[in-house]
Amino acid sequence: MFYEKLKWNKKYLNINYKKPSPLLDFIPNSNGKALDLGGGLGQNSEILLSKGYNVTLIDISDIAISKIKNPKIFKICLDLDNYTIEPNKFDVILKLKYFNFNLLKQIPKALKENGYFVFETIDKYQIDKDYFFELFKNFDIIHFNQKPFQFVGVKRGCN
Ligand SMILES: C[S@@+](CC[C@H](N)C(=O)[O-])C[C@H]1O[C@@H](n2cnc3c(N)ncnc32)[C@H](O)[C@@H]1O
């Protein structure tokens, strides 16, 4: 969406750095594939790279993406509103402070078995805990916090 892109580009004009999420401490080292949805300036992608992952970051803001200097992060600038994630492809998916129900519903299928989902939403986006845990019923919970809503889980079996 044009205005969404404009809004985020405006925000990123004056922001060059954000702190990586401490939730990434739960993710083991691996040479697997990771996807950072709404990844912004790429600080969380950087941590996954340092853990050995092959990382793809997607974001609507070309300004944010232009500020990511590490050539090892595969960057895609697009609107995720109607995006379909390839099933059974990723070992880690990050969805940090970027809320999108359409994508949330796809995560269980998009992850490989034993894949990690790292999720945090900012308070203005309320999420129903029962709905969330029904969606992620085949996941082992590594970390959960209600406010802010945070979840780190590992997919077990099929979904
Ligand atoms: C609050 S920021 C979070 C960025 C990063 N995940 C972090 O934790 O720092 C939300 C991000 O989602 C991106 N975003 C918002 N709407 C989007 C959309 N429709 N498609 C793709 N990215 C979007 C913004 O550009 C922004 O980088």
The ligand as a Tripos MOL2 file, in Angstrom:
@<TRIPOS>MOLECULE
LIG
   27    29     1     0     0
SMALL
NO_CHARGES

@<TRIPOS>ATOM
      1 C1          7.8540   -1.2990   14.3320 C.3       1 LIG1
      2 S1          8.8160   -1.6860   12.8900 S.3       1 LIG1
      3 C2          9.6580   -3.1440   13.4190 C.3       1 LIG1
      4 C3         10.8990   -3.3960   12.6350 C.3       1 LIG1
      5 C4         11.7490   -4.5720   13.1400 C.3       1 LIG1
      6 N1         11.0410   -5.8290   13.0250 N.3       1 LIG1
      7 C5         12.1760   -4.3280   14.5620 C.2       1 LIG1
      8 O1         11.8230   -5.1290   15.4520 O.co2     1 LIG1
      9 O2         12.8870   -3.3360   14.7760 O.co2     1 LIG1
     10 C6          7.6090   -2.3660   11.7480 C.3       1 LIG1
     11 C7          8.2260   -2.7130   10.3940 C.3       1 LIG1
     12 O3          7.2390   -3.2960    9.5540 O.3       1 LIG1
     13 C8          7.3860   -2.7590    8.2530 C.3       1 LIG1
     14 N2          6.0610   -2.8380    7.5950 N.ar      1 LIG1
     15 C9          4.9270   -2.2020    7.9620 C.ar      1 LIG1
     16 N3          3.9070   -2.5180    7.1250 N.ar      1 LIG1
     17 C10         4.4340   -3.3810    6.2060 C.ar      1 LIG1
     18 C11         3.8890   -4.0750    5.0810 C.ar      1 LIG1
     19 N4          2.6050   -3.9370    4.7230 N.pl3     1 LIG1
     20 N5          4.7150   -4.8870    4.3680 N.ar      1 LIG1
     21 C12         6.0300   -5.0180    4.7120 C.ar      1 LIG1
     22 N6          6.5970   -4.3960    5.7600 N.ar      1 LIG1
     23 C13         5.8070   -3.5890    6.5080 C.ar      1 LIG1
     24 C14         7.8480   -1.3180    8.4770 C.3       1 LIG1
     25 O4          8.4930   -0.7540    7.3730 O.3       1 LIG1
     26 C15         8.7570   -1.5060    9.6760 C.3       1 LIG1
     27 O5         10.0860   -1.7530    9.2850 O.3       1 LIG1
@<TRIPOS>BOND
     1     1     2 1
     2     2     3 1
     3     2    10 1
     4     3     4 1
     5     4     5 1
     6     5     6 1
     7     5     7 1
     8     7     8 2
     9     7     9 1
    10    10    11 1
    11    11    12 1
    12    11    26 1
    13    12    13 1
    14    13    14 1
    15    13    24 1
    16    14    15 ar
    17    14    23 ar
    18    15    16 ar
    19    16    17 ar
    20    17    18 ar
    21    17    23 ar
    22    18    19 1
    23    18    20 ar
    24    20    21 ar
    25    21    22 ar
    26    22    23 ar
    27    24    25 1
    28    24    26 1
    29    26    27 1
@<TRIPOS>SUBSTRUCTURE
     1 LIG1         1 GROUP 0 **** ****
